[in-house]
Amino acid sequence: MVKAVVGANWGDEGKGKITDTLAKEADIIVRFQGGANAGHTIVNDYGKFALHTLPSGVFYSHTTSVIGNGVALNIPILFEEIKSITDRNVPMPKIKVSDRAQIVMPYHILFDQYEEERLGGKSFGSTKSGIAPFYSDKYAKIGFQVNELFDEEVLKEKVERVVALKNVLLEHLYHKPLIDKDELLETLHSYREMIAPYVCDTATFLENANKEGKTILLEGQLGTLKDPDHGIYPMVTSSSTLASYGAIGAGLAPYDIKQIITVCKAYSSAVGAGAFVSEIFGDEADELRRRGGDGGEFGATTGRPRRMGWFDCVASKYGCRLQGTTDVAFTVLDVLGYLDEIPVCVAYDVDGKETTDFPVTHLLEKAKPVIKKLPGWKCDIRGIKNYDELPENCRKYIEFIEEQIGYPITMVSNGPGREDIIYRESKLK
């Protein structure tokens, strides 16, 4: 059985927590896209962690963690991350890395920084992790696959060819120091030594596991609105954030994915630039940011304060539809307990016309939120295990959101820990 855990919005929805919770009953957890540019925050028996490349089920000794072919693999960061968890008494995880995964090169990170610098005020708000240059090279067919590390002739020829190309840009566009091809080759040799014990044909491994009836969790990074095709282009990431890409990025058949758990926050937040219709500012945003998440709403990778907003039914309905949602996991609901009234964005006003359809970016940037206010519940809901025990206004809030987005909310997260989950039967089919 293959299940996907993906985000409905801008990322930061709480996918790590949901994956960590579901991994208890899973055998294999797969990262299928993205790189170390976004983080998943996990709170469990070992403590609080921010993961960037490792799948969020890595804390269970019975699971195998797979880095799929669709991932932007920064090898040193992967090994720093493994050390960061084993240094805190987490057992050494079982890890398999796809021989078809591509490598984030040192120059990708430099080019990311140089381009943001060159663009100045028109930059994309990159995390400067090398992601856009990495995927540019992948599709320009000048990227380095993991398997190429193990063929010295192929490696030398490719380094020579690619460095010649990169140095033209460094010299004439960015006016920065050139790449030394011998140094780069030495770096790739060190990567080879580090990664060698973990490399395998992960697509065949997953196919066999699926035939044996193992439970496989696909873990997505970011959310629908950061997808390069269906998101707020160009303020998007560089790999597809959709569950359907999970089949490609892991090497599975599309019909293998039987359940798609799409994670929605009970309010909205975003890191980075781009249209954000329900965004709030000033003291209102500061208060929500301070109370939000576990220890506040700050990016797990960058530490940047997240942009805050109220729940956006238009964006979330769209996000769930594009993901092919079977179940919605509704997170950080406990954070809203301080509010007398809870605003919800139920529609957009674009040039005086109301719509509940998510528009393209240039129209999105003109959209104003149509707000409906729901009564708050004014109490702490952490520790509640049964849906019927939630305050009436809290249940009404969940049911209102569910009706607006049109997808069944079957998991409600009311705290940061892996046990802080309420399962519910939805009336929606």
N, C-alpha and C positions, 0 to 999 in steps of 0.2 A: 504493500500500500504506500503510495507516494502522496505526501501532503506538502503544500507550499504555505509559507508564512510570509506575507508581503504587506507593504504599506499603502494606504489609500491616498495619502496627501503629500506633504513636502519631505517626508522622512521624520525621524524623531517621534514616531508614533508609539514606541514601546515594543517593537518587534522582538528585541533581544529578550525581554522579560517573557513574552509569550512563547518564543522558541525554547528558552530555558525550561519553562514549565512543561511544554509538550514533549521535550526530549526525554523526560522520565520514562515515557512509554515508547520511545523510538530506539532504533538500532543504529541509524546512520543519519548524520546531519551534514548537509551540503551547502556551501557558499557557491552561488552560481553566477555572480556578476559583481562588478564594482571592485574597489580596492581598499586601501587603508585610509581613504579620504573621509569616511564616515565611521562613527563608532556606535556600538550597541552597549548600553549600560545594563549590567546584570547585578542584582543583589541576591545572594544566596547564603548557604551555611558557611561558606569560606570567607565572605565579606562582600565588598562592592568592587566591581571590575568594569573597565571600559575596554571592550574588545574591538578590534579594527579589521582583522583578517580571519582569525579563528572563528568557526561557527559557534553560536551561543549555547550549543549543547555540550560543549567541551568539558564541562565540570562533572559529568557522569562517567564513571569508570567503565560502564557497559557499552558506551557509544563509540562509534568510529567517526572522526571528523574528516570530511572530504573538501579539499580546495578544488573546485571544478575548473574546466577548461575556459569558462567565461570570465574568470577572475583576473584582475590586474594584480599580479603577484609581486609584491615587494619582498624579496627573500630575507634581507636583514631585519625588516620590521616583523615578519612572521616569527623569526627566531627570538627577537627581543620580547615579543608577546608571549611566546611559550615560556621563556625564562621568567617573565613577570608573574605568571600564574604559578609555576612550579616553585618559585621562591617563596610563595605564600601557602605552601603545603597542599596545593592542588596536585593530585597524582598526574604523572606524565601522560598526556592524552595520546590515543591512537590516531595518527594522522596519515592521510594519503593525499598526495598532490598529483594532479593530472599531468601526464607527460605532454599534453597539448596546451596547458596553461601558458600564457605569455608573461614575460618578465618586465616589471617596471625597472627601467634602466636609470642609473644615476643622472644622466643628462635629461631624462624626462622631467625630473623634479626641478632642475635648473631652468629648463625651457618654460615650465609652468610659471615659475617666479618671474622670469624675464618678460614673458608676455603680459602678465598682470601689471608689471612695472611700466611696460611700453604703453598699455592701454590707459593707464592712469585712472581718471574719473569714470571711464567707460568700461572698467573691468567687470568680470563676471562673478566676483566674490569667491574665487577659487580657494580651496583649502591648501593649494600649492603642494599637493601630494603627487603631482605628475600625471594625473588621470587623463586629462584631455590630450596631452602629447602622446601618452601611451596608446590610447585608442586610435588617435590619428595615424600613428605608425602601424598599428595592427591592420587597419583597413587600407593603408597605403602599401601593405605587404612588406614592410621593412622591420617588423617586430621580431623579437627573439622568443621562440617557443622553448619550454624547459628541455625537451628532448634534444634540441640543438646543442645544449651544453656538453653533450656526451659524444659529439663528433668534432674533433679538433679542427679538421680541414674546413668543414662547413663554418665553424665558428670564426676561424681566422679570416676567411674570405669575406664573411658577412660584416665583421667588425670593420675591416678595411673599407668596404663599400659604403657602409652607413656613416662612418665617421667623416668620410670625405664630404658627404651630403650635409651633415649637421654643422661641420665647420664653416661652410659657406654662410649659413644663417648666422652663426655666432659672430663671424667676422663682419659681415656686411649689414645685417639687420639689427643685431643686439649689441654689437661692439663689446663682446665679452671674451674671456680667455678660451682658447681652442681646446678640444678634447685630444688627449694623448692616447693613441690607439693601443700602445703597449700596456699602459696603465689600465685601460678599460678591459683588455684581455685578461690581465691578472685578476681584476675584480670578478670577472665572469668565472674564472677558475675557482676562486674562493666560494662563489655561489654554488658551483657544481659540487664541491665537497660538502657544503652545508645541506643541500637539498637531496643528495643522492639516496639516502636511506628511505626516503618517503615517496619517491616517484613511482607511479604505476599507471596502468591503463584504467583510469577510474570509471570510464563509461562501461567497460566490460564488467568491472567490479560491481557497479550499480545494477546493471542488467541482471547479473546472476543473483544478487541480493533480492531484487524485486521478484524474480522467479521463485525464490525460496520463501517468499511471503514475509520478508523483513519490512519493518516500517522505516521509511525514508522521509526525512524532513528537508525540504528545500528552503533555505533562508535567504530572502531578498534583502537588498540594501536600498535605503531611501524609499521613495513612494511614487505613486502614479504621476504626480505633478512634476516630478523630476525626470520623467522618461523623455528621451530625445525626440521621439515621434509624437507622443500624445500629451506631453507636459507643457510647461510654460516656456517653450523654446524662445530665445536661446539660453535662458537662465536655468539650464537643466544639467544633468550629469551626462556622461558619454557612453553609458551602456544601458540597455533596456532594463527598467525596474519592474517589468510586468511578469506575472506568474507564468505566462505562456513562454517567456524567454527561459524560464527555469529548465524546460526540456532541452533547449539548445545549450545553455550554459553548463548543464550537468551531463549531457549526452544521453538523455532518455527520450522515449517516444512521447509526443504530446498527449496521447490518450492514457499514458501511465498516471498522470496527475489526477487523483480522484477527489481531493478536498483542497479548497483554497481558502485559507483563513486570512482575511484582510483586516489589518489592525488600524483602528481609528482612535484618536485621542478624544476625550470628552470636551476638550477645547482645542484650539489650533496653536501650533508654533512652527517656526521655520528658521533655519540658518541659511544665510546667503541672500543674494539679491533676487529680485523678481516680483511679479504681481502677487498680492496677498490681500484679497478684498476685505476680509473680516478683521484686518489688523487693527490693534488698539495701541495707544501711546501713553506717555506720561505716567502719572501715579497709578492709573488703572492697570497699565501693562506691568509696571514695576511690582505691584502687589501680586499679580498672577504669576509673574516670573519667579518671585521670591518663594512663593508657596508651592510652585509646580515641581513635578518630578520628584526625585529624592535628593533634596539638597539644592533645588533650584533648577531653572531652565537655562542651562549653559551647554554648548556643544561638547559632545564626548571626545571629539578629536581636537577641536580648536580652542575650547574653553570660551568661545564667543558667546555673549548673551544672545539667546534666541529671540527672534521677533515673536510677539504674542498676539493672539486674536481669539475671538469666540468661535464656537463650532460652526463650520461652514457646510451646510447641507448640500449646496450645489456642487461644491468641489468634491465632497465625500461620496455623493451618489455617483458622480462621474468616475471617481477613483475606484469605487467598488465595481462598477460596470466593466471598466477596462481590465480589471484584474480577473473577472470571471468568478466573483465571490460566491462561495457556498456558505461561509460563516463569517460574521464580524466579531472581532475581539475589541471590546470598548475599554480603553485604558484611562488611568489617572482620574477616575471619577471622584475619588476621595478628596482631590484638591479643591473641588468646587463648593465644599461644605461651608465656606465662610460667607457666601453671597446671599443677600436677601432675594435678589432676582438674578436670573441667568439669561443673558442675551444669547440668541441663536440667529445666525444668518440663514434665512429660509429662501431667499431669492436674490438676484442681482438686478439693479437698475442700470441699464446700458442705454444712454441717450434718451432717457425718459420712458423706456419700455422695460417692463419686468420680464425676467426669464428665469427658469430653473435649469436651463441647459448651460453647460460650461463652455464659454466661448473661446475663440482663438486669442492669442496673446495681445494683439493691438486693441481688441475690444475689451479684454479683461482689464487692461490698464485704465480704462475709462469707467469700469463698473463700480457702482456704489452698493454697499450691502443693504438689503431689506431685512430689518431686525424684528424678531418677535421675542418678547421677554416671558420667561417661565418662572414660576415661584421656586425659590431655593428651599433647601431642607434644613439648613442651619445647624448641622451637627456632624460629628465625626462618624464615618461609616466603616472605618478600618476594623477588621476583626469579624465582620459579619460574613457568614458562610452561605446563608440561604437567601435566595432572591426575595422571598416573601417577607423577610425580616428587614429589608431596606425601608427607609421612610417612604411614605406614599408619594411625596413630591419627587423623590429620587427615582422611583419606579416610573412615574409619569414622564420624567425627563428622558429616561432610556427609551420608553415606548414611543414618545414623540419623535425622537431622533430616528428610531427604527422605521417608523411610518414614513418619515420624510425621505430617507435614503432608499427604502424599499428592499433592504437585505436583512436577514435575520441576525440579531445580536444574540449570540449563544454563550459568549464569555464576557464577564465584566471584571475588570481589575480594580480592586479597591485598596491598593497598597503596593509598595515596591517589591515585596518578597515573593518568591515563587509559589507560596501557599495562599497569597492574597488574591484568590480567583473565585468568582461565583459563576457557576454554570447554570444556564437557564434554558427552558424550552421556549422557543419563539413561536408566536402564533402565525408568523409568516411562513409560507412554504417556499 
